[in-house]
Amino acid sequence: MTEQNSTYRVVYVEPGKPACEKQIGTRLEDLQAAVGGYIECVYAHDDQTLIVGNDEAKLLGMEGNRRLENGSILAGPFFVVGVQGENFRSLTDEETSRYLQRYAQPQEITPQEVQQDMGFCFISF
């Protein structure tokens, strides 16, 4: 998960706030501090970037943050980071600009919406 630099350039998104560019340390502890707990790769984009959020955000009752294209709701802070193989990497200028724009507007998400987005679906064959 590390690169030669000691930080990753990411787009950081907090509930109720516009996205911002941020430098996050490359150590696991730094990544966990950014999302307030255990990290989870939540959503992969088609452009070698992904969203990293708090693995337990909804269970902990964190505030709803953004809706994804697939209809899922992200809770708590998250960041968008580049991925290269199995490793994280800093975002490029183009990627940073794209995600600053995509997450520029905070979204109103009720606690009920977050709660309704929790759960599992079991499919039997």
Contacts in CASP RR format, 6 or more apart in sequence:
PFRMAT RR
TARGET T0000
AUTHOR 0000-0000-0000
METHOD contacts of the structure
MODEL  1
MTEQNSTYRVVYVEPGKPACEKQIGTRLEDLQAAVGGYIECVYAHDDQTL
IVGNDEAKLLGMEGNRRLENGSILAGPFFVVGVQGENFRSLTDEETSRYL
QRYAQPQEITPQEVQQDMGFCFISF
1 26 0 8 1.000
1 28 0 8 1.000
1 31 0 8 1.000
1 87 0 8 1.000
1 88 0 8 1.000
2 26 0 8 1.000
2 27 0 8 1.000
2 87 0 8 1.000
2 88 0 8 1.000
3 26 0 8 1.000
3 87 0 8 1.000
3 88 0 8 1.000
3 89 0 8 1.000
3 90 0 8 1.000
5 26 0 8 1.000
5 90 0 8 1.000
6 25 0 8 1.000
6 26 0 8 1.000
7 23 0 8 1.000
7 24 0 8 1.000
7 25 0 8 1.000
7 26 0 8 1.000
7 90 0 8 1.000
8 23 0 8 1.000
8 24 0 8 1.000
8 25 0 8 1.000
8 26 0 8 1.000
8 81 0 8 1.000
8 82 0 8 1.000
8 88 0 8 1.000
8 89 0 8 1.000
8 90 0 8 1.000
8 91 0 8 1.000
9 21 0 8 1.000
9 22 0 8 1.000
9 23 0 8 1.000
9 90 0 8 1.000
9 91 0 8 1.000
9 96 0 8 1.000
10 21 0 8 1.000
10 22 0 8 1.000
10 23 0 8 1.000
10 24 0 8 1.000
10 34 0 8 1.000
10 79 0 8 1.000
10 80 0 8 1.000
10 81 0 8 1.000
10 90 0 8 1.000
10 91 0 8 1.000
11 19 0 8 1.000
11 20 0 8 1.000
11 21 0 8 1.000
11 22 0 8 1.000
11 79 0 8 1.000
11 80 0 8 1.000
11 91 0 8 1.000
11 95 0 8 1.000
11 96 0 8 1.000
11 99 0 8 1.000
11 100 0 8 1.000
11 103 0 8 1.000
12 19 0 8 1.000
12 20 0 8 1.000
12 21 0 8 1.000
12 22 0 8 1.000
12 24 0 8 1.000
12 34 0 8 1.000
12 77 0 8 1.000
12 78 0 8 1.000
12 79 0 8 1.000
13 19 0 8 1.000
13 20 0 8 1.000
13 65 0 8 1.000
13 66 0 8 1.000
13 77 0 8 1.000
13 78 0 8 1.000
13 79 0 8 1.000
13 80 0 8 1.000
13 103 0 8 1.000
14 65 0 8 1.000
14 76 0 8 1.000
14 77 0 8 1.000
15 62 0 8 1.000
15 63 0 8 1.000
15 64 0 8 1.000
15 65 0 8 1.000
15 75 0 8 1.000
15 76 0 8 1.000
15 77 0 8 1.000
15 106 0 8 1.000
15 109 0 8 1.000
16 63 0 8 1.000
16 65 0 8 1.000
16 106 0 8 1.000
16 107 0 8 1.000
17 106 0 8 1.000
18 103 0 8 1.000
18 104 0 8 1.000
18 105 0 8 1.000
18 106 0 8 1.000
19 99 0 8 1.000
19 100 0 8 1.000
19 102 0 8 1.000
19 103 0 8 1.000
19 104 0 8 1.000
20 100 0 8 1.000
21 96 0 8 1.000
21 100 0 8 1.000
22 34 0 8 1.000
22 79 0 8 1.000
24 30 0 8 1.000
24 31 0 8 1.000
24 34 0 8 1.000
24 79 0 8 1.000
24 81 0 8 1.000
25 31 0 8 1.000
26 88 0 8 1.000
28 39 0 8 1.000
31 39 0 8 1.000
31 52 0 8 1.000
32 38 0 8 1.000
32 39 0 8 1.000
34 52 0 8 1.000
34 77 0 8 1.000
34 79 0 8 1.000
35 52 0 8 1.000
35 53 0 8 1.000
35 54 0 8 1.000
35 57 0 8 1.000
35 76 0 8 1.000
35 77 0 8 1.000
35 78 0 8 1.000
35 79 0 8 1.000
36 54 0 8 1.000
36 77 0 8 1.000
37 54 0 8 1.000
37 55 0 8 1.000
37 56 0 8 1.000
38 54 0 8 1.000
38 55 0 8 1.000
38 56 0 8 1.000
39 52 0 8 1.000
39 53 0 8 1.000
39 54 0 8 1.000
39 55 0 8 1.000
40 52 0 8 1.000
40 53 0 8 1.000
40 54 0 8 1.000
40 55 0 8 1.000
41 50 0 8 1.000
41 51 0 8 1.000
41 52 0 8 1.000
42 50 0 8 1.000
42 51 0 8 1.000
42 52 0 8 1.000
42 53 0 8 1.000
42 74 0 8 1.000
42 78 0 8 1.000
43 50 0 8 1.000
43 51 0 8 1.000
43 68 0 8 1.000
43 70 0 8 1.000
43 72 0 8 1.000
43 74 0 8 1.000
44 50 0 8 1.000
44 51 0 8 1.000
44 83 0 8 1.000
45 51 0 8 1.000
45 80 0 8 1.000
47 95 0 8 1.000
47 98 0 8 1.000
48 82 0 8 1.000
48 83 0 8 1.000
48 84 0 8 1.000
49 80 0 8 1.000
49 81 0 8 1.000
49 82 0 8 1.000
49 83 0 8 1.000
49 91 0 8 1.000
49 95 0 8 1.000
49 99 0 8 1.000
50 80 0 8 1.000
50 81 0 8 1.000
50 82 0 8 1.000
50 83 0 8 1.000
51 68 0 8 1.000
51 74 0 8 1.000
51 78 0 8 1.000
51 79 0 8 1.000
51 80 0 8 1.000
52 78 0 8 1.000
52 79 0 8 1.000
52 80 0 8 1.000
52 81 0 8 1.000
52 88 0 8 1.000
53 74 0 8 1.000
53 76 0 8 1.000
53 77 0 8 1.000
53 78 0 8 1.000
53 79 0 8 1.000
54 60 0 8 1.000
54 62 0 8 1.000
54 75 0 8 1.000
54 76 0 8 1.000
54 77 0 8 1.000
54 78 0 8 1.000
57 74 0 8 1.000
57 75 0 8 1.000
57 76 0 8 1.000
58 75 0 8 1.000
58 114 0 8 1.000
58 115 0 8 1.000
58 117 0 8 1.000
58 118 0 8 1.000
59 118 0 8 1.000
61 75 0 8 1.000
61 111 0 8 1.000
61 114 0 8 1.000
62 75 0 8 1.000
62 76 0 8 1.000
62 114 0 8 1.000
63 75 0 8 1.000
63 76 0 8 1.000
63 109 0 8 1.000
63 111 0 8 1.000
63 114 0 8 1.000
64 73 0 8 1.000
64 74 0 8 1.000
64 75 0 8 1.000
64 76 0 8 1.000
64 109 0 8 1.000
64 111 0 8 1.000
64 113 0 8 1.000
64 114 0 8 1.000
65 73 0 8 1.000
65 74 0 8 1.000
65 75 0 8 1.000
65 76 0 8 1.000
65 77 0 8 1.000
65 78 0 8 1.000
65 107 0 8 1.000
65 109 0 8 1.000
66 73 0 8 1.000
66 74 0 8 1.000
66 78 0 8 1.000
66 103 0 8 1.000
66 107 0 8 1.000
66 109 0 8 1.000
67 73 0 8 1.000
67 74 0 8 1.000
67 107 0 8 1.000
67 109 0 8 1.000
68 74 0 8 1.000
72 117 0 8 1.000
73 109 0 8 1.000
73 113 0 8 1.000
73 114 0 8 1.000
73 117 0 8 1.000
75 114 0 8 1.000
80 91 0 8 1.000
80 95 0 8 1.000
80 99 0 8 1.000
80 103 0 8 1.000
81 88 0 8 1.000
81 89 0 8 1.000
81 90 0 8 1.000
81 91 0 8 1.000
82 88 0 8 1.000
82 89 0 8 1.000
82 90 0 8 1.000
82 91 0 8 1.000
82 95 0 8 1.000
83 89 0 8 1.000
91 99 0 8 1.000
END
